[in-house]
Amino acid sequence: MSEALETELGRALARAEEGDWEEAANILVAALEDDPENVQLLCWLGVAERELGLEGLAYDHFKEAVALGATDPALLATAGSALAAFDDPDAESTLRTAALLGPDIAHARWSYGAYLSREGMIEHALTELDAAAALDPEDSVIQVERGVALALGGDPLKAAASFERAAELDPDDGWALVLLGLARIEAGDAEDALRPLEDGARLRPEDVEAQTLAALSLAAAGWEDRALELLEVARLAGTTDAEGLIEQVQDRIDEGRESAGRFLEEILAPSSFRERLMQRP
């Protein structure tokens, strides 16, 4: 890469560090006009576009970078995860290459492990995720992905321990807290699911399903006022598609504690847990 393009990449990364992904993307687009096959620029543009919610454009640029022979393990890991989100058959080889080229890079190892777990290769996934955890024991994302692999492997109790560790490392991670609550319900401990479900819901006010899970848990424990408060949060954040779920939950809460608890443990929590586990990082 020329000195001029190195300077432009540095400018883009500086903007990215400040959270100005739009300006970072603009700088990278302009730089690519001078070197349209530069894999670093393509990968970082893909990163910026993912941050901006432009998943389709990001996919195209990651795909191009991989085809041109990108070799940076961290960027390959990000590219592979983007390809996996589109069920691209090149995702596995891209992520495997990232892990092979970067055995000491936690991001490369956990990204491959996260892919493998959702493809049903749990033992191999845990090998990668355990290696990543040893490389970076303070990374909460790795603990979340370990929990996902353990849950998909049929061990919700150990999964809950990983989700709990993730929440300890990042107390503001509402996603990990909701997964912790759901794992405890899956393990037969609905009572101890209440706190992480409520905390997770309050950290994720836009997550309608999280609000309904917490509302049912609170209602089942006799905290109807708090349950109705979170149900109102769900209504404010919800779309037309969510109205049916909200009304179902309202009906169960109105029917009493037993009905709310049964609906949570037998219907909503199991389906929500499965769906959340399969969402790729």
JOFENUR-V226364 format. One record per residue. D_FIRST is the distance of its C-alpha to the first C-alpha in whole Angstrom. Layout:
D_FIRST + D_FIRST
This chain:
0 + 4 + 7 + 8 + 6 + 6 + 10 + 11 + 10 + 12 + 15 + 15 + 15 + 18 + 20 + 20 + 21 + 24 + 25 + 24 + 22 + 23 + 21 + 18 + 18 + 19 + 15 + 13 + 15 + 15 + 11 + 11 + 13 + 11 + 9 + 12 + 11 + 8 + 10 + 9 + 10 + 13 + 14 + 14 + 16 + 18 + 19 + 20 + 22 + 24 + 25 + 26 + 28 + 26 + 26 + 26 + 23 + 21 + 23 + 22 + 18 + 18 + 20 + 17 + 15 + 17 + 18 + 15 + 15 + 13 + 14 + 14 + 18 + 18 + 16 + 18 + 21 + 21 + 20 + 23 + 25 + 24 + 25 + 28 + 30 + 30 + 31 + 29 + 30 + 26 + 26 + 28 + 26 + 23 + 24 + 26 + 23 + 21 + 25 + 24 + 21 + 22 + 25 + 25 + 23 + 26 + 24 + 24 + 27 + 29 + 27 + 28 + 32 + 32 + 31 + 34 + 36 + 37 + 37 + 40 + 38 + 40 + 40 + 37 + 35 + 37 + 36 + 32 + 33 + 35 + 33 + 30 + 33 + 34 + 30 + 31 + 34 + 34 + 32 + 34 + 32 + 33 + 36 + 37 + 35 + 37 + 40 + 39 + 39 + 42 + 44 + 43 + 44 + 48 + 48 + 48 + 49 + 47 + 44 + 46 + 45 + 42 + 42 + 44 + 41 + 39 + 41 + 42 + 38 + 37 + 41 + 39 + 38 + 41 + 39 + 40 + 43 + 44 + 43 + 45 + 48 + 48 + 48 + 51 + 53 + 52 + 53 + 56 + 56 + 56 + 58 + 55 + 52 + 53 + 52 + 48 + 49 + 50 + 47 + 45 + 46 + 46 + 43 + 42 + 44 + 42 + 43 + 46 + 47 + 46 + 49 + 51 + 51 + 52 + 55 + 56 + 56 + 57 + 60 + 61 + 61 + 64 + 61 + 62 + 61 + 57 + 57 + 58 + 56 + 53 + 54 + 54 + 50 + 50 + 52 + 50 + 46 + 47 + 47 + 50 + 49 + 49 + 53 + 55 + 53 + 54 + 58 + 58 + 57 + 59 + 62 + 62 + 62 + 65 + 67 + 66 + 64 + 65 + 64 + 61 + 60 + 61 + 58 + 56 + 56 + 57 + 55 + 52 + 51 + 50 + 49 + 47 + 46 + 45 + 43 + 41 + 40 + 38 + 36 + 32 + 30
